[in-house]
């Protein structure tokens, strides 16, 4: 958005805001007040593009009391949310500005500080879940964390959950209770590092979906003991897709993160390359295929694609999907 004179931008904002208002939302046409809000936002580093998006999502911001609005934004700034992070946060979730500074914003940040401790972690969590600052603190966030503490989850694990999977902590309390009970039934210990990856995965599925997954794994031949073990490994295999099951169950049990990879973008292209190399006896027989699938992109390209281009000129095209073969 090109730079515009203040009055021109204000006119655009007023037109946009009046178009987005519901009939039940009275709009007060007070240009002087609107101009003051606009001046404040610009003085706090918001660009014209930011302001345009903000007003389109929250038209009533133009009717905000400038002093209160300034206090809210400055408080967020003073607590580590600065520059583009602050601007994007407010634009993506203007509901923050609807909340009371003393009754909600401050208590919410105090709650996050209690578990996350550093501004860096707080910023990371808020960037992943901006609703942490506008969500139901008393009815959802606190009860869920208290439930996890009661379950025996250490504070450092709760910190990881809030930082890495903030949406999980924002689930209804009944859902969180269901997730903890399900984790307990699978012998996933609250003190284990994998607990905080298990909870979001459990929360992501309905009970009927969960049961279908269980039945699918049983068809692979996994016993209940092995199935339980798989539930304790990094990122859990609940996200498996049927067409990935061509790998042996034992391989998936050993390398469960295979189930998190894209079949089309990673697994099949690598299978294509490895099959060609094996057919030409260029692949060492002791190499485990499942392990090779987990290697980084750079290492796989270097060790299993570029290395053999002289012997197999079309290998890179095969890997990139320009050419295909049947597995």
N, C-alpha and C positions, 0 to 999 in steps of 0.2 A: 504494500500500500504506500503510495507516494505521500510525501509530507504535505500536509494541508494546513492552511491558516486555522487558528483556533476556532473562529466563528463558523467556518465552513465545516469543520469536523463536528462541532457541536450540533449543527443543523442536521447533519447526517445521522448523528447519534440519536437525536430526538425523533427523527422520522422512523429509524429502525426500532427504537424502543416502543413507540406508540403502536407499531405494527405487531410487535411480539406480545403486547399486553393482553391478558384475558379480559373479558367484559367486567369481571368482578374486581379487577385491579384498576382503581382510579389513577389516572396520570395527571400530575400537577405540572402545568406548563409554567415553570419558573426559571427562565433562561439564566438569571444571575446565579441561582443556586446550582444549576446544572453546570454552568461554566466553572464554578468553584471546585466542583467534584472533578471535572476534567483537568483543571489546572493542577490539582493535587496529584492525580494519577500520573500526569506527565512529569511532575517534579520528583516523583518516586521512581522514575525510570521506565514507566510503561510506554511502549511505542504506540503509534496510531493503530497498528494492526492488533496489538493486545487490547487496546481500548475498544476497538470495533467489535471484537469477539466477546469481550466481557459484557458490553452493553447489550449485545444481541442475546446473550444467555441470561443476563440478569438486568433487565431494563430499569428496575427500581433503584439501581445503584445511583442513578442520577438524582434521586431524591434523598440520598443518604445525608446524614449530618456530617459535615466535613471533619469536624474535630474527632468524632467517634471513629469514623472511617480511617483517619490518619493514625489514631492510637492502635487500632487493630493491625494495620499493615506494618507499622513500625515495631510492634511487639513481635510479630513473626520475623521481621528482619533482625531484631536484636537477639533472637534465639536461633540464629544460624541459617535461616531461609533468606538468602540474599541473591541479588542479581536475577539472572534468567530463571533460576529455580523458583524464586518467589513469584515472579511474573507468571510463569507457566502454571504454578500451583493454583493461583487465584483465578486465572482464566479457565483452567480445566475444572475447577470446583468452586465457583463463586458462592456456593452455600456457606462457605467459611465466613464470609463477610456478613451473612445474615445472623450469625450466632453472636451471643453476648460475649464480650471480651472477658469479663470477670466470672460469669457463670458457666461458660463453656470452653472458650479457646484456651484460657490459662489452665483450667483443670485438665483439659485434654493433653496439653503439652507437659504438664507436671506428671501425668500418668505415663506418658511415653518416656520421660526422663527417668522415672523410677525403674524401668526395665532396660532401657537402651543406654542410659547414662551419658553418652557423648552426642554432641550435635551432629557429628558425621553419620552415626547410625540412625538418628532421628530423621535426618534429611533423606537418607536412603529409603527408610520405611515409608515416609510421606510421598516420595517420588513414585513408589510402587503402589501406594494406596492413599491418595489425597483425602479420601473420605475419613481417614483416621482423625482428622481435626473437626469434622462436622457430624460424625456418627453419634449414635446413642451411647454416651459414655456410661451412664448409670445403669441402663437397661440391657446393654449388650457387652461392651468392651470389658468393663470391670467384672461382671459375673463370669464371663468366659475365662478370664485370667485366673480368677479365684478358683474356678472349677479345675483348671489345669494344676494349680498349686496344690489343691486338695488331692488330686490324683497322684501327686508326687513328682511332677515335672519341675526340675530345677529352674531357677530364674534365668540362668544363662540359656537354657533351651527355649524358654518363653521369649526371650530376647531374639533368638534366631528366628522363631516363628513369626514374630511381629515384623522383623526386618526383611525376611525373605518371602514370607507368604502373608502379608497383612490382611488379605481378604478372608483368610481362614478365621482370624480372630473376630471378624465382623459378622460371622454367621449367627443365626438365632441360637439361643442357649440350648434349646432342645436338640438342635443338630450337633452342637459341640458335645453334648452329653452322649448322644448316639455314637459319635466318632470315638470318644474315649472308651466307651463300653466295647465297641468293635475292636479297637486296638488291644484292649485287655484280653479279649477272647482269643486273640491271635498270639498272645504271649509277647507282645511288643512292650518292652519295659520303658516307663516314662523317663528313665535316666539315659536311655540309649540315644545317640545322636540321630538315628533314623526315625525316632518318634515324631520329630517335627516335620519329616517328609511324609510320614504315614498319615498323619491327621488331615492335611489338605487333600490328599488323594481320596481318603475315605469320604470326606465332605463333598467331593466333586461328583459322587455317584449316589443314585437312589439305592435303596436296599435290594430292589429287584435286579438292577443292573449288577450290583455286587454279586448276587447269587448266580447270575448268568456267567460272570467271569470265573467264579469258583468252579462251576460245572465244566467250563471250557478247559481249565487247567487240569481237572481230574481226567479229562479225555486224553490229555497229553501223557498221562501215566504218573503224575506227581502224587505222592502220598501226602497225607495230612501233615506229617512231620516236615517233609520238604517244603510243602506249601507254606507252612508257618515260617520256616527259615527264610523263604523268599520274601516274606513280608517285612523282614528286618533289614533288608539291604537297601543301599542308596536308591532313592526315588521309586522303589517298589514296582512290581511288574503288573500292577492293575491296568496300566495303560496299553497292554498288549493288543495287537490287532491280529485277526485270524491269519492273514496272509504272511505274517512273520513267523508262523509256527513251523515253517519248513526246517528251522533250526531244531536240533535235538533238545528235548527238555533239559538234559544235563548241561548243555552249553548255556542255555538261558539261566539255569540255576547258578552257574559259575560266573556268568557275565550278565547280570540282570539289566544293566544299563542299555543293552542292545534293544530293549523294548521301548526305549525312549527315542531311538533314532528314527528318522524318516525312512520308510521302506524304499520309496522311489528315488529320493535324493542321496541316500547313503548305502543302504544294505544291498539293493540289487546292482547298482553300478560296481560296487566292490566285488560282489559275487561274480559278475561278468569278467572282470579283470583277473581275478584269482583262478577262475575256471580255465581261461585261456592260457595263463601261465602254467597251470598244472598240466593241461593237455600237451604243452610243448616241453614239459619236464623242466621248466625254469623255476618252479616253486619248490622249496625244500619241503620234504614230506613231513618233517617234524613240526612244522609251523601249524599252530591251531587257528583254523579259519575264524572262529568266534573272536579270538584275541586280535586278529588282524582287522576285524571290523570295528574294533574299539579304538584303533590308533587315530591320532590326530590327522586332519586333512593334509597338513604339510608333510608329515612323516610318510603317510601312505603314498602321496604323489611322488615323493623322492625315492622311496624304497621299492615301490611296486608298479609304478607307471613310467616315470621318466627314465628309470634305470634300464628298462627293457625296450625302449623305443626303437633301437637299432634292430633287435630281433623281431619285434612286433610293431611295425610302423603305425598301424591303425589303433594302437592301444589307447592313446589319449582320446581319440574320437569315440571309442567304445565307452570309455569311462565318462565322458561328458554327455553321452546319450545321443550323439550324432548317428552312431551306428548301434544296432542292437543284435543280441543273440538270444536264443532260448536257453534258459537255465536247465 
